[in-house]
Amino acid sequence: MEAKLYEHPAVAECAVVGVPDPVVGEVIKAFVVLKPEYREKISEEEFLKWAREKLGPLKCPRIVEFRSYLPKTPIGKVFRRKLREEELRKLKEKK
């Protein structure tokens, strides 16, 4: 799925994780770092529409969050566990 998201011309870096959802249990969320020339020029809705066309309704992320950077492990890989933990913390704070 991430490989397909990298095909979008605005994507510099991305990661996809499952995040808790009170209604369906878990949904797919994409964290995206935009290339500098696309910042403030593309909306989350536009990105999700493009993703639906490329990935189809089942594999398409339900949520996208644009970020300035993604957390990395000491060896330079995207730290997906940290992204998921951030989402769990947000969910607990809402309660």
Backbone torsions as a table, in degrees:
resi	resn	phi	psi	omega
1	MET	NA	-44.2	179.6
2	GLU	-62.1	-37.0	179.4
3	ALA	-59.3	-38.7	178.6
4	LYS	-68.9	-39.1	179.2
5	LEU	-64.5	-32.9	178.0
6	TYR	-65.6	-16.3	177.7
7	GLU	-72.2	-19.3	178.3
8	HIS	-68.4	132.8	-175.9
9	PRO	-63.4	-18.7	-177.7
10	ALA	-87.2	-13.6	-171.8
11	VAL	-84.5	120.5	173.3
12	ALA	-92.2	-38.9	-177.1
13	GLU	-156.5	147.1	178.4
14	CYS	-153.3	161.1	174.6
15	ALA	-148.1	146.6	179.9
16	VAL	-124.5	131.6	178.0
17	VAL	-138.7	159.2	172.0
18	GLY	-86.5	132.0	179.5
19	VAL	-122.7	149.3	-178.7
20	PRO	-62.6	144.1	176.1
21	ASP	-136.1	127.1	-176.5
22	PRO	-65.4	-22.2	-177.2
23	VAL	-89.6	-52.8	-174.9
24	VAL	-105.6	-0.7	178.8
25	GLY	99.7	-55.8	-179.9
26	GLU	-156.4	141.9	176.8
27	VAL	-129.9	162.4	179.6
28	ILE	-87.8	130.5	177.7
29	LYS	-125.0	134.4	177.4
30	ALA	-105.3	131.6	173.1
31	PHE	-105.0	123.3	-172.1
32	VAL	-128.1	132.3	169.6
33	VAL	-101.4	120.7	-178.9
34	LEU	-85.3	150.4	172.5
35	LYS	-65.7	146.8	-175.4
36	PRO	-51.1	-39.5	-177.2
37	GLU	-70.8	-10.7	179.8
38	TYR	-105.8	-8.1	-179.4
39	ARG	-62.0	136.5	-178.3
40	GLU	68.5	5.4	-178.1
41	LYS	-112.7	-8.8	179.4
42	ILE	-131.4	139.2	-179.5
43	SER	-98.8	165.0	176.9
44	GLU	-61.2	-39.5	-179.2
45	GLU	-62.7	-43.3	178.6
46	GLU	-62.6	-41.5	-179.7
47	PHE	-65.5	-43.8	-179.7
48	LEU	-66.1	-36.2	176.7
49	LYS	-61.8	-45.5	178.3
50	TRP	-60.7	-44.5	-178.7
51	ALA	-62.5	-40.2	178.3
52	ARG	-60.8	-40.4	-180.0
53	GLU	-66.2	-37.4	-176.4
54	LYS	-84.6	-35.3	-173.2
55	LEU	-104.1	-20.9	-175.2
56	GLY	87.3	166.9	-173.3
57	PRO	-68.2	-28.4	-176.6
58	LEU	-80.2	-35.1	-177.4
59	LYS	-95.5	-10.3	-176.9
60	CYS	-70.2	135.7	174.3
61	PRO	-59.9	145.3	176.9
62	ARG	-87.3	-24.7	-176.8
63	ILE	-134.1	144.2	172.4
64	VAL	-130.8	139.8	176.5
65	GLU	-127.3	121.5	175.9
66	PHE	-84.9	133.3	-178.7
67	ARG	-131.4	162.6	176.9
68	SER	-84.6	-21.6	176.9
69	TYR	-158.3	163.9	174.4
70	LEU	-115.3	142.1	177.9
71	PRO	-65.1	145.2	-177.6
72	LYS	-122.8	152.3	173.1
73	THR	-78.7	169.5	178.5
74	PRO	-57.8	-23.5	179.6
75	ILE	-95.7	5.0	173.0
76	GLY	95.3	5.3	176.6
77	LYS	-85.3	156.1	177.1
78	VAL	-64.7	131.2	-176.7
79	PHE	-88.3	80.7	-175.8
80	ARG	-62.3	-36.5	-179.8
81	ARG	-60.3	-38.8	179.5
82	LYS	-66.0	-39.0	177.0
83	LEU	-62.4	-43.6	179.0
84	ARG	-64.6	-41.0	178.4
85	GLU	-62.4	-37.8	176.7
86	GLU	-61.4	-42.1	179.4
87	GLU	-66.0	-40.3	177.5
88	LEU	-63.4	-39.8	178.4
89	ARG	-64.2	-42.5	177.8
90	LYS	-60.2	-42.6	-179.4
91	LEU	-63.5	-42.5	178.9
92	LYS	-65.2	-36.7	-179.5
93	GLU	-68.5	-29.2	178.7
94	LYS	-69.7	-27.3	-176.6
95	LYS	-76.9	NA	NA
